[in-house]
């Protein structure tokens, strides 16, 4: 992942942790994330839950 995107991901995760949207986990399960550009120039943090939902 490019450094600029990595920093944006870290910023998003830090903000969601601070706001109580997500919490730390020691789970062996994880889902891949991606950043999707929005029309207004901002970025949307997306999580792909398809594989974990298939279980």
PQR file of N, CA, C, O and H, with PARSE charges and radii, in Angstrom:
ATOM      1  N   UNK A   1       0.855  -1.170   0.000 -0.4000 1.5000
ATOM      2  CA  UNK A   1       0.000   0.000   0.000 -0.0000 2.0000
ATOM      3  C   UNK A   1       0.902   1.234   0.000  0.5500 1.7000
ATOM      4  O   UNK A   1       1.858   1.296   0.773 -0.5500 1.4000
ATOM      5  N   UNK A   2       0.612   2.215  -0.854 -0.4000 1.5000
ATOM      6  CA  UNK A   2       1.416   3.435  -0.890 -0.0000 2.0000
ATOM      7  C   UNK A   2       1.389   4.165   0.456  0.5500 1.7000
ATOM      8  O   UNK A   2       0.394   4.119   1.179 -0.5500 1.4000
ATOM      9  H   UNK A   2      -0.164   2.165  -1.482  0.4000 1.0000
ATOM     10  N   UNK A   3       2.472   4.824   0.772 -0.4000 1.5000
ATOM     11  CA  UNK A   3       2.617   5.506   2.058 -0.0000 2.0000
ATOM     12  C   UNK A   3       1.483   6.492   2.319  0.5500 1.7000
ATOM     13  O   UNK A   3       0.976   6.565   3.438 -0.5500 1.4000
ATOM     14  H   UNK A   3       3.281   4.861   0.184  0.4000 1.0000
ATOM     15  N   UNK A   4       1.082   7.242   1.312 -0.4000 1.5000
ATOM     16  CA  UNK A   4       0.008   8.217   1.479 -0.0000 2.0000
ATOM     17  C   UNK A   4      -1.299   7.537   1.870  0.5500 1.7000
ATOM     18  O   UNK A   4      -2.003   8.017   2.759 -0.5500 1.4000
ATOM     19  H   UNK A   4       1.494   7.182   0.402  0.4000 1.0000
ATOM     20  N   UNK A   5      -1.632   6.420   1.214 -0.4000 1.5000
ATOM     21  CA  UNK A   5      -2.852   5.686   1.558 -0.0000 2.0000
ATOM     22  C   UNK A   5      -2.732   5.051   2.937  0.5500 1.7000
ATOM     23  O   UNK A   5      -3.701   5.019   3.695 -0.5500 1.4000
ATOM     24  H   UNK A   5      -1.060   6.030   0.493  0.4000 1.0000
ATOM     25  N   UNK A   6      -1.545   4.546   3.261 -0.4000 1.5000
ATOM     26  CA  UNK A   6      -1.341   3.925   4.570 -0.0000 2.0000
ATOM     27  C   UNK A   6      -1.589   4.939   5.688  0.5500 1.7000
ATOM     28  O   UNK A   6      -2.208   4.609   6.700 -0.5500 1.4000
ATOM     29  H   UNK A   6      -0.758   4.572   2.645  0.4000 1.0000
ATOM     30  N   UNK A   7      -1.111   6.161   5.510 -0.4000 1.5000
ATOM     31  CA  UNK A   7      -1.328   7.202   6.512 -0.0000 2.0000
ATOM     32  C   UNK A   7      -2.809   7.530   6.628  0.5500 1.7000
ATOM     33  O   UNK A   7      -3.309   7.748   7.731 -0.5500 1.4000
ATOM     34  H   UNK A   7      -0.608   6.429   4.688  0.4000 1.0000
ATOM     35  N   UNK A   8      -3.518   7.568   5.500 -0.4000 1.5000
ATOM     36  CA  UNK A   8      -4.953   7.840   5.524 -0.0000 2.0000
ATOM     37  C   UNK A   8      -5.696   6.731   6.261  0.5500 1.7000
ATOM     38  O   UNK A   8      -6.614   7.014   7.031 -0.5500 1.4000
ATOM     39  H   UNK A   8      -3.112   7.391   4.604  0.4000 1.0000
ATOM     40  N   UNK A   9      -5.314   5.472   6.039 -0.4000 1.5000
ATOM     41  CA  UNK A   9      -5.928   4.344   6.750 -0.0000 2.0000
ATOM     42  C   UNK A   9      -5.683   4.485   8.248  0.5500 1.7000
ATOM     43  O   UNK A   9      -6.611   4.334   9.043 -0.5500 1.4000
ATOM     44  H   UNK A   9      -4.569   5.243   5.414  0.4000 1.0000
ATOM     45  N   UNK A  10      -4.448   4.773   8.639 -0.4000 1.5000
ATOM     46  CA  UNK A  10      -4.124   4.941  10.060 -0.0000 2.0000
ATOM     47  C   UNK A  10      -4.935   6.082  10.666  0.5500 1.7000
ATOM     48  O   UNK A  10      -5.419   5.965  11.792 -0.5500 1.4000
ATOM     49  H   UNK A  10      -3.695   4.897   7.994  0.4000 1.0000
ATOM     50  N   UNK A  11      -5.088   7.183   9.932 -0.4000 1.5000
ATOM     51  CA  UNK A  11      -5.890   8.308  10.420 -0.0000 2.0000
ATOM     52  C   UNK A  11      -7.349   7.903  10.602  0.5500 1.7000
ATOM     53  O   UNK A  11      -7.968   8.248  11.608 -0.5500 1.4000
ATOM     54  H   UNK A  11      -4.695   7.277   9.017  0.4000 1.0000
ATOM     55  N   UNK A  12      -7.901   7.172   9.634 -0.4000 1.5000
ATOM     56  CA  UNK A  12      -9.297   6.718   9.717 -0.0000 2.0000
ATOM     57  C   UNK A  12      -9.497   5.786  10.910  0.5500 1.7000
ATOM     58  O   UNK A  12     -10.464   5.929  11.658 -0.5500 1.4000
ATOM     59  H   UNK A  12      -7.398   6.892   8.816  0.4000 1.0000
ATOM     60  N   UNK A  13      -8.593   4.842  11.084 -0.4000 1.5000
ATOM     61  CA  UNK A  13      -8.700   3.886  12.190 -0.0000 2.0000
ATOM     62  C   UNK A  13      -8.589   4.612  13.527  0.5500 1.7000
ATOM     63  O   UNK A  13      -9.360   4.332  14.444 -0.5500 1.4000
ATOM     64  H   UNK A  13      -7.808   4.726  10.476  0.4000 1.0000
ATOM     65  N   UNK A  14      -7.652   5.530  13.650 -0.4000 1.5000
ATOM     66  CA  UNK A  14      -7.486   6.297  14.888 -0.0000 2.0000
ATOM     67  C   UNK A  14      -8.757   7.076  15.210  0.5500 1.7000
ATOM     68  O   UNK A  14      -9.196   7.110  16.360 -0.5500 1.4000
ATOM     69  H   UNK A  14      -7.026   5.758  12.904  0.4000 1.0000
ATOM     70  N   UNK A  15      -9.346   7.700  14.194 -0.4000 1.5000
ATOM     71  CA  UNK A  15     -10.573   8.470  14.391 -0.0000 2.0000
ATOM     72  C   UNK A  15     -11.731   7.564  14.814  0.5500 1.7000
ATOM     73  O   UNK A  15     -12.491   7.917  15.717 -0.5500 1.4000
ATOM     74  H   UNK A  15      -8.989   7.672  13.260  0.4000 1.0000
ATOM     75  N   UNK A  16     -11.873   6.400  14.172 -0.4000 1.5000
ATOM     76  CA  UNK A  16     -12.959   5.481  14.529 -0.0000 2.0000
ATOM     77  C   UNK A  16     -12.765   4.903  15.926  0.5500 1.7000
ATOM     78  O   UNK A  16     -13.744   4.703  16.645 -0.5500 1.4000
ATOM     79  H   UNK A  16     -11.256   6.113  13.439  0.4000 1.0000
ATOM     80  N   UNK A  17     -11.521   4.630  16.328 -0.4000 1.5000
ATOM     81  CA  UNK A  17     -11.249   4.171  17.692 -0.0000 2.0000
ATOM     82  C   UNK A  17     -11.636   5.250  18.696  0.5500 1.7000
ATOM     83  O   UNK A  17     -12.288   4.971  19.701 -0.5500 1.4000
ATOM     84  H   UNK A  17     -10.726   4.793  15.743  0.4000 1.0000
ATOM     85  N   UNK A  18     -11.228   6.488  18.412 -0.4000 1.5000
ATOM     86  CA  UNK A  18     -11.516   7.611  19.304 -0.0000 2.0000
ATOM     87  C   UNK A  18     -13.018   7.828  19.455  0.5500 1.7000
ATOM     88  O   UNK A  18     -13.496   8.132  20.548 -0.5500 1.4000
ATOM     89  H   UNK A  18     -10.698   6.715  17.595  0.4000 1.0000
ATOM     90  N   UNK A  19     -13.764   7.671  18.360 -0.4000 1.5000
ATOM     91  CA  UNK A  19     -15.205   7.911  18.372 -0.0000 2.0000
ATOM     92  C   UNK A  19     -16.012   6.710  18.854  0.5500 1.7000
ATOM     93  O   UNK A  19     -17.238   6.788  18.933 -0.5500 1.4000
ATOM     94  H   UNK A  19     -13.375   7.424  17.472  0.4000 1.0000
ATOM     95  N   UNK A  20     -15.342   5.591  19.179 -0.4000 1.5000
ATOM     96  CA  UNK A  20     -16.034   4.413  19.682 -0.0000 2.0000
ATOM     97  C   UNK A  20     -16.747   3.611  18.601  0.5500 1.7000
ATOM     98  O   UNK A  20     -17.594   2.775  18.913 -0.5500 1.4000
ATOM     99  H   UNK A  20     -14.346   5.528  19.115  0.4000 1.0000
ATOM    100  N   UNK A  21     -16.420   3.851  17.347 -0.4000 1.5000
ATOM    101  CA  UNK A  21     -17.047   3.125  16.239 -0.0000 2.0000
ATOM    102  C   UNK A  21     -16.473   1.720  16.130  0.5500 1.7000
ATOM    103  O   UNK A  21     -17.192   0.769  15.826 -0.5500 1.4000
ATOM    104  H   UNK A  21     -15.732   4.530  17.093  0.4000 1.0000
ATOM    105  N   UNK A  22     -15.180   1.596  16.377 -0.4000 1.5000
ATOM    106  CA  UNK A  22     -14.502   0.298  16.382 -0.0000 2.0000
ATOM    107  C   UNK A  22     -13.765   0.147  17.698  0.5500 1.7000
ATOM    108  O   UNK A  22     -13.604   1.116  18.440 -0.5500 1.4000
ATOM    109  H   UNK A  22     -14.596   2.369  16.624  0.4000 1.0000
ATOM    110  N   UNK A  23     -13.318  -1.061  17.988 -0.4000 1.5000
ATOM    111  CA  UNK A  23     -12.526  -1.299  19.197 -0.0000 2.0000
ATOM    112  C   UNK A  23     -11.418  -2.293  18.867  0.5500 1.7000
ATOM    113  O   UNK A  23     -11.530  -3.066  17.916 -0.5500 1.4000
ATOM    114  H   UNK A  23     -13.448  -1.848  17.385  0.4000 1.0000
ATOM    115  N   UNK A  24     -10.355  -2.268  19.654 -0.4000 1.5000
ATOM    116  CA  UNK A  24      -9.251  -3.210  19.419 -0.0000 2.0000
ATOM    117  C   UNK A  24      -9.732  -4.655  19.573  0.5500 1.7000
ATOM    118  O   UNK A  24     -10.638  -4.938  20.356 -0.5500 1.4000
ATOM    119  H   UNK A  24     -10.265  -1.639  20.427  0.4000 1.0000
ATOM    120  N   UNK A  25      -9.119  -5.551  18.823 -0.4000 1.5000
ATOM    121  CA  UNK A  25      -9.490  -6.960  18.866 -0.0000 2.0000
ATOM    122  C   UNK A  25      -8.259  -7.836  18.711  0.5500 1.7000
ATOM    123  O   UNK A  25      -7.314  -7.486  18.003 -0.5500 1.4000
ATOM    124  H   UNK A  25      -8.382  -5.321  18.187  0.4000 1.0000
ATOM    125  N   UNK A  26      -8.283  -8.976  19.380 -0.4000 1.5000
ATOM    126  CA  UNK A  26      -7.220  -9.971  19.259 -0.0000 2.0000
ATOM    127  C   UNK A  26      -7.688 -11.162  18.425  0.5500 1.7000
ATOM    128  O   UNK A  26      -7.068 -12.225  18.458 -0.5500 1.4000
ATOM    129  H   UNK A  26      -9.050  -9.261  19.955  0.4000 1.0000
ATOM    130  N   UNK A  27      -8.766 -10.990  17.687 -0.4000 1.5000
ATOM    131  CA  UNK A  27      -9.342 -12.070  16.896 -0.0000 2.0000
ATOM    132  C   UNK A  27      -8.384 -12.549  15.811  0.5500 1.7000
ATOM    133  O   UNK A  27      -7.604 -11.774  15.258 -0.5500 1.4000
ATOM    134  H   UNK A  27      -9.269 -10.126  17.661  0.4000 1.0000
ATOM    135  N   UNK A  28      -8.462 -13.833  15.525 -0.4000 1.5000
ATOM    136  CA  UNK A  28      -7.669 -14.398  14.434 -0.0000 2.0000
ATOM    137  C   UNK A  28      -8.293 -14.060  13.081  0.5500 1.7000
ATOM    138  O   UNK A  28      -7.660 -14.259  12.044 -0.5500 1.4000
ATOM    139  H   UNK A  28      -9.096 -14.463  15.975  0.4000 1.0000
ATOM    140  N   UNK A  29      -9.510 -13.557  13.081 -0.4000 1.5000
ATOM    141  CA  UNK A  29     -10.218 -13.217  11.849 -0.0000 2.0000
ATOM    142  C   UNK A  29     -10.020 -11.750  11.523  0.5500 1.7000
ATOM    143  O   UNK A  29      -9.946 -10.909  12.420 -0.5500 1.4000
ATOM    144  H   UNK A  29     -10.023 -13.396  13.924  0.4000 1.0000
ATOM    145  N   UNK A  30      -9.936 -11.449  10.252 -0.4000 1.5000
ATOM    146  CA  UNK A  30      -9.819 -10.065   9.791 -0.0000 2.0000
ATOM    147  C   UNK A  30     -10.443  -9.952   8.408  0.5500 1.7000
ATOM    148  O   UNK A  30     -10.593 -10.948   7.700 -0.5500 1.4000
ATOM    149  H   UNK A  30      -9.997 -12.131   9.523  0.4000 1.0000
ATOM    150  N   UNK A  31     -10.801  -8.749   8.034 -0.4000 1.5000
ATOM    151  CA  UNK A  31     -11.357  -8.496   6.707 -0.0000 2.0000
ATOM    152  C   UNK A  31     -10.522  -7.427   6.022  0.5500 1.7000
ATOM    153  O   UNK A  31     -10.074  -6.478   6.665 -0.5500 1.4000
ATOM    154  H   UNK A  31     -10.679  -7.940   8.609  0.4000 1.0000
ATOM    155  N   UNK A  32     -10.313  -7.579   4.718 -0.4000 1.5000
ATOM    156  CA  UNK A  32      -9.501  -6.596   3.996 -0.0000 2.0000
ATOM    157  C   UNK A  32     -10.212  -5.244   3.891  0.5500 1.7000
ATOM    158  O   UNK A  32     -11.440  -5.174   3.833 -0.5500 1.4000
ATOM    159  H   UNK A  32     -10.677  -8.351   4.197  0.4000 1.0000
ATOM    160  N   UNK A  33      -9.427  -4.191   3.869 -0.4000 1.5000
ATOM    161  CA  UNK A  33      -9.972  -2.848   3.714 -0.0000 2.0000
ATOM    162  C   UNK A  33      -9.427  -2.224   2.437  0.5500 1.7000
ATOM    163  O   UNK A  33      -8.418  -2.659   1.882 -0.5500 1.4000
ATOM    164  H   UNK A  33      -8.430  -4.247   3.916  0.4000 1.0000
ATOM    165  N   UNK A  34     -10.121  -1.203   1.998 -0.4000 1.5000
ATOM    166  CA  UNK A  34      -9.654  -0.415   0.857 -0.0000 2.0000
ATOM    167  C   UNK A  34     -10.158   1.007   1.029  0.5500 1.7000
ATOM    168  O   UNK A  34     -11.106   1.251   1.776 -0.5500 1.4000
ATOM    169  H   UNK A  34     -10.941  -0.849   2.449  0.4000 1.0000
ATOM    170  N   UNK A  35      -9.534   1.927   0.351 -0.4000 1.5000
ATOM    171  CA  UNK A  35      -9.982   3.313   0.344 -0.0000 2.0000
ATOM    172  C   UNK A  35     -10.592   3.598  -1.018  0.5500 1.7000
ATOM    173  O   UNK A  35      -9.970   3.346  -2.050 -0.5500 1.4000
ATOM    174  H   UNK A  35      -8.764   1.729  -0.255  0.4000 1.0000
ATOM    175  N   UNK A  36     -11.809   4.122  -1.018 -0.4000 1.5000
ATOM    176  CA  UNK A  36     -12.494   4.440  -2.267 -0.0000 2.0000
ATOM    177  C   UNK A  36     -12.627   5.954  -2.390  0.5500 1.7000
ATOM    178  O   UNK A  36     -13.145   6.604  -1.481 -0.5500 1.4000
ATOM    179  H   UNK A  36     -12.314   4.327  -0.179  0.4000 1.0000
ATOM    180  N   UNK A  37     -12.166   6.522  -3.499 -0.4000 1.5000
ATOM    181  CA  UNK A  37     -12.305   7.969  -3.679 -0.0000 2.0000
ATOM    182  C   UNK A  37     -13.767   8.352  -3.911  0.5500 1.7000
ATOM    183  O   UNK A  37     -14.498   7.670  -4.629 -0.5500 1.4000
ATOM    184  H   UNK A  37     -11.745   5.994  -4.237  0.4000 1.0000
ATOM    185  N   UNK A  38     -14.171   9.451  -3.289 -0.4000 1.5000
ATOM    186  CA  UNK A  38     -15.522   9.969  -3.465 -0.0000 2.0000
ATOM    187  C   UNK A  38     -15.493  11.148  -4.439  0.5500 1.7000
ATOM    188  O   UNK A  38     -14.435  11.734  -4.668 -0.5500 1.4000
ATOM    189  H   UNK A  38     -13.577  10.005  -2.705  0.4000 1.0000
ATOM    190  N   UNK A  39     -16.633  11.494  -5.005 -0.4000 1.5000
ATOM    191  CA  UNK A  39     -16.712  12.577  -5.987 -0.0000 2.0000
ATOM    192  C   UNK A  39     -16.242  13.915  -5.429  0.5500 1.7000
ATOM    193  O   UNK A  39     -15.717  14.746  -6.170 -0.5500 1.4000
ATOM    194  H   UNK A  39     -17.493  11.018  -4.819  0.4000 1.0000
ATOM    195  N   UNK A  40     -16.427  14.129  -4.119 -0.4000 1.5000
ATOM    196  CA  UNK A  40     -16.032  15.415  -3.536 -0.0000 2.0000
ATOM    197  C   UNK A  40     -14.545  15.483  -3.188  0.5500 1.7000
ATOM    198  O   UNK A  40     -14.085  16.474  -2.621 -0.5500 1.4000
ATOM    199  H   UNK A  40     -16.853  13.453  -3.517  0.4000 1.0000
ATOM    200  N   UNK A  41     -13.793  14.435  -3.525 -0.4000 1.5000
ATOM    201  CA  UNK A  41     -12.353  14.438  -3.287 -0.0000 2.0000
ATOM    202  C   UNK A  41     -11.933  13.797  -1.979  0.5500 1.7000
ATOM    203  O   UNK A  41     -10.744  13.567  -1.759 -0.5500 1.4000
ATOM    204  H   UNK A  41     -14.166  13.630  -3.986  0.4000 1.0000
ATOM    205  N   UNK A  42     -12.894  13.501  -1.100 -0.4000 1.5000
ATOM    206  CA  UNK A  42     -12.566  12.824   0.148 -0.0000 2.0000
ATOM    207  C   UNK A  42     -12.463  11.325  -0.105  0.5500 1.7000
ATOM    208  O   UNK A  42     -12.658  10.851  -1.225 -0.5500 1.4000
ATOM    209  H   UNK A  42     -13.860  13.688  -1.278  0.4000 1.0000
ATOM    210  N   UNK A  43     -12.155  10.601   0.947 -0.4000 1.5000
ATOM    211  CA  UNK A  43     -11.942   9.161   0.825 -0.0000 2.0000
ATOM    212  C   UNK A  43     -12.928   8.403   1.693  0.5500 1.7000
ATOM    213  O   UNK A  43     -13.211   8.812   2.819 -0.5500 1.4000
ATOM    214  H   UNK A  43     -11.997  10.986   1.856  0.4000 1.0000
ATOM    215  N   UNK A  44     -13.454   7.301   1.178 -0.4000 1.5000
ATOM    216  CA  UNK A  44     -14.345   6.425   1.949 -0.0000 2.0000
ATOM    217  C   UNK A  44     -13.563   5.188   2.370  0.5500 1.7000
ATOM    218  O   UNK A  44     -12.932   4.539   1.535 -0.5500 1.4000
ATOM    219  H   UNK A  44     -13.224   6.969   0.263  0.4000 1.0000
ATOM    220  N   UNK A  45     -13.598   4.859   3.650 -0.4000 1.5000
ATOM    221  CA  UNK A  45     -12.961   3.679   4.230 -0.0000 2.0000
ATOM    222  C   UNK A  45     -13.937   2.522   4.061  0.5500 1.7000
ATOM    223  O   UNK A  45     -15.044   2.563   4.600 -0.5500 1.4000
ATOM    224  H   UNK A  45     -14.111   5.386   4.328  0.4000 1.0000
ATOM    225  N   UNK A  46     -13.544   1.495   3.325 -0.4000 1.5000
ATOM    226  CA  UNK A  46     -14.433   0.366   3.024 -0.0000 2.0000
ATOM    227  C   UNK A  46     -13.843  -0.941   3.548  0.5500 1.7000
ATOM    228  O   UNK A  46     -12.634  -1.163   3.476 -0.5500 1.4000
ATOM    229  H   UNK A  46     -12.645   1.461   2.887  0.4000 1.0000
ATOM    230  N   UNK A  47     -14.709  -1.800   4.074 -0.4000 1.5000
ATOM    231  CA  UNK A  47     -14.301  -3.113   4.563 -0.0000 2.0000
ATOM    232  C   UNK A  47     -15.042  -4.170   3.749  0.5500 1.7000
ATOM    233  O   UNK A  47     -16.254  -4.071   3.554 -0.5500 1.4000
ATOM    234  H   UNK A  47     -15.691  -1.620   4.133  0.4000 1.0000
ATOM    235  N   UNK A  48     -14.323  -5.169   3.279 -0.4000 1.5000
ATOM    236  CA  UNK A  48     -14.901  -6.245   2.469 -0.0000 2.0000
ATOM    237  C   UNK A  48     -15.197  -7.445   3.370  0.5500 1.7000
ATOM    238  O   UNK A  48     -14.297  -8.213   3.709 -0.5500 1.4000
ATOM    239  H   UNK A  48     -13.338  -5.250   3.437  0.4000 1.0000
ATOM    240  N   UNK A  49     -16.462  -7.598   3.751 -0.4000 1.5000
ATOM    241  CA  UNK A  49     -16.876  -8.664   4.671 -0.0000 2.0000
ATOM    242  C   UNK A  49     -17.372  -9.915   3.950  0.5500 1.7000
ATOM    243  O   UNK A  49     -17.896 -10.819   4.601 -0.5500 1.4000
ATOM    244  H   UNK A  49     -17.193  -6.974   3.475  0.4000 1.0000
ATOM    245  N   UNK A  50     -17.225  -9.995   2.627 -0.4000 1.5000
ATOM    246  CA  UNK A  50     -17.788 -11.128   1.887 -0.0000 2.0000
ATOM    247  C   UNK A  50     -17.275 -12.478   2.373  0.5500 1.7000
ATOM    248  O   UNK A  50     -18.073 -13.398   2.550 -0.5500 1.4000
ATOM    249  H   UNK A  50     -16.799  -9.261   2.099  0.4000 1.0000
ATOM    250  N   UNK A  51     -15.981 -12.628   2.593 -0.4000 1.5000
ATOM    251  CA  UNK A  51     -15.436 -13.934   3.004 -0.0000 2.0000
ATOM    252  C   UNK A  51     -15.891 -14.318   4.404  0.5500 1.7000
ATOM    253  O   UNK A  51     -16.240 -15.473   4.644 -0.5500 1.4000
ATOM    254  H   UNK A  51     -15.332 -11.881   2.449  0.4000 1.0000
ATOM    255  N   UNK A  52     -15.891 -13.368   5.327 -0.4000 1.5000
ATOM    256  CA  UNK A  52     -16.302 -13.692   6.697 -0.0000 2.0000
ATOM    257  C   UNK A  52     -17.812 -13.953   6.756  0.5500 1.7000
ATOM    258  O   UNK A  52     -18.263 -14.760   7.569 -0.5500 1.4000
ATOM    259  H   UNK A  52     -15.608 -12.429   5.131  0.4000 1.0000
ATOM    260  N   UNK A  53     -18.586 -13.288   5.917 -0.4000 1.5000
ATOM    261  CA  UNK A  53     -20.030 -13.533   5.873 -0.0000 2.0000
ATOM    262  C   UNK A  53     -20.365 -14.880   5.248  0.5500 1.7000
ATOM    263  O   UNK A  53     -21.449 -15.415   5.480 -0.5500 1.4000
ATOM    264  H   UNK A  53     -18.219 -12.633   5.257  0.4000 1.0000
ATOM    265  N   UNK A  54     -19.461 -15.429   4.469 -0.4000 1.5000
ATOM    266  CA  UNK A  54     -19.700 -16.717   3.815 -0.0000 2.0000
ATOM    267  C   UNK A  54     -19.550 -17.893   4.779  0.5500 1.7000
ATOM    268  O   UNK A  54     -19.910 -19.020   4.439 -0.5500 1.4000
ATOM    269  H   UNK A  54     -18.580 -14.995   4.281  0.4000 1.0000
ATOM    270  N   UNK A  55     -19.033 -17.645   5.952 -0.4000 1.5000
ATOM    271  CA  UNK A  55     -18.814 -18.721   6.934 -0.0000 2.0000
ATOM    272  C   UNK A  55     -20.124 -19.116   7.581  0.5500 1.7000
ATOM    273  O   UNK A  55     -20.149 -20.004   8.433 -0.5500 1.4000
ATOM    274  H   UNK A  55     -18.740 -16.729   6.228  0.4000 1.0000
TER
END
